[in-house]
């Protein structure tokens, strides 16, 4: 199963496009999909395997755009709160060190 989509887009609801893998393990993206997604020769696609299927998405040209959202959820949804907790932990450890050296 191959799904060709842009995040959040459903190109052809209910219609199943198919492609054939060549002897060189290549596929041709259907022209309707190329037009819909404005794909040009040389454009890159990201490939993701999910639930036994392949998802192809246009890959942003800029590295910064490709990395956007990479750490989403890493800090529990509240980066400011995470930093406050780290700061509080650091201060507590600093107080413990100070108490050990007699400051």
N, C-alpha and C positions, 0 to 999 in steps of 0.2 A: 504494500500500500504506500503510495507517495502522495503527500499533500504539499501543494505549493501555495504559500500564503504569506501575506504581509501581516505583522502583528495586528490582531483585531479585525482582520478583513475576511469575509467569506466571499470568494470569487464567484463560484457557481454552485449555489445551494442545490442539492439534489442531483447535480450532474457529476459524473466521475470521469475525469480526464485520465488517460493512461499514456505511458511512454514505454518504450522497449529498450532494454539494455543491449548495447552493441557488443560485438566480440572483443572490443577494447574497453568494455565496462563503462561506456559513455551513454548518456541519455540526451535527448533533444527536448528542450522546454517548449511546449506548444506555443504557437505564434500568438494565440489569444491571450495567453498568460504573459508572454513577453510584452505585448502591447499594454495590457492592464497595469503591469508593474514597471513599465518603462525600462525594461532590461535591454542593454546594449552589448554587443560583442566585447568581451574582456571584463565585463562586470563579474564580481564574485558573489557567491551565495554561501551562506552558512548552512551546514548540514547537521541535523540533530536526529538522533534515533530515540523514539519515544513510543512505548507500548506496541512494539513490533512494527512500527511504521517509520517512514522517513519524512522529516519536515525540512523543506528548503525555504530559506528566507533571504531576501537581498541583504548583502553585507554592507554596512555604511563604509564610506571611503575613509573617513577620519578615525584614527585609533581612539580618540576621546569619545566619539559617538558609540563605538563598539563596546567601550568599557562602562558607559553610563548605566547605572543601576546594578553594577556588579556586586556591590556590598549591601544592597537593599536587604533589610532584615537582619543584618549582621549584628546590630546593636540593640536588638529587641524592639525595634520600631521607634525608639526614642533616643537618638544619639546624644542629645543634651543631657538627659538623665543618666545615660551610661557614663558620660564624662564626669558628671557630678559624683557618681558612685566611685569612679576611679580616683578622683581627687580626694574624696573623703577617706578612702582606703589608704592612699598615700600619706595623708595627714596623720591618720591613726598610727601607721607604721613609724612615721617620723617621731611622734610623741613617745612610742615605745622605745625607739633607739635613744632618744634624749634621756628617758628615764634610766636606761641601762648605763649610760655614761655619766649620769648625775647632773645634767643640765637643769 
